[in-house]
């Protein structure tokens, strides 16, 4: 996987975490997948306020309240690091 794949934000650790999440040995549980999705959207600057009203399973609305881009990026990194320890990483292709 080249370093140019994935998001290119001003936060190298976030960019790395976004690439590494694709190398987990297995998929994370659904709750963590939804959390990662929400944090990723916020962390990449997506304005979720412009999205239609969320459905029951749209975690980004639950995460968004008062979360800055920087906070979302830091939380995303923390979740990916935890998943790397819990699930493990497969070898890069």
N, C-alpha and C positions, 0 to 999 in steps of 0.2 A: 504494500500500500504506500503510495507516495505521500510525502508531507503536504502536498498541495490539495489532497482530498479532504473533505470535511470543511467545517466553517473556518473562516479566517477573521477572527476577531482580534482585538488588541491584547487579548489575554492568552499567551502561549499555553499555559496549563489547561485552560478550558478547551483550546483547540486540540491538544493532545488527548484529553479525556474523551472528547467527541469521536476521535479516531479509535481509541482503545475500547470503547464500549462495543464496537463492532467485532472485537476480537475475543469476547467472552466465550468460554467453552460451551455455554448454553444460554438460552434466553432467561432473563431475570423474571421473577414473578410479575404478574400483570400490574399490581399496585405500583411496583417500582418502575415498570416500563412507562406507565402513565405519568408518574412523577418526573422521570427523566425527560419525557416528551414536553411536559409543561415547562420545566426549568430550561430546557434547550430553547424553546420558543422565546421565552422571556430573555434568556441569556444572549440570544442572537439579535435582540432588539425588535422582535415582532411585537407590534402593538395589538395585543389581544383584546383591548377595549373596543376595537373596530369589528371584532368578530361577532357573529350572531349570538344571541343568548345561549349559554352553555346547556348541554343536556346533562343528565344525571351523572354520566361518567367522564365529563370533561374536567379533568383535574387542574388544567391551567387556570381556570377561574378561581379555584380554591387556593392555589398557590399565589396568585397575582396580588392579593391584597397587600399593598405596601411594599412589595418586593422590587428592589432595583435590579437593573441589568447585572451589576457587579455581585449583588447578593445571590442572584439566581445562578450565576457562573460558579461562585464558590460552593454553593450547595450541590450543584451538578457534579463538580469535581469530587466532593466528599462522597456522594452516592456511588459514583463510578469506582472510587478507590475501595469502598466497602464491598462492592460487587466483585471486584478483582480478587479480593481476599476470600470472599465466600464461594464464588463460582470458579474462579481461576481463568487463566487466559490460554487460548490456543496459540500455536505458533503463527507468526505473521506469514502471509502467503507471498 
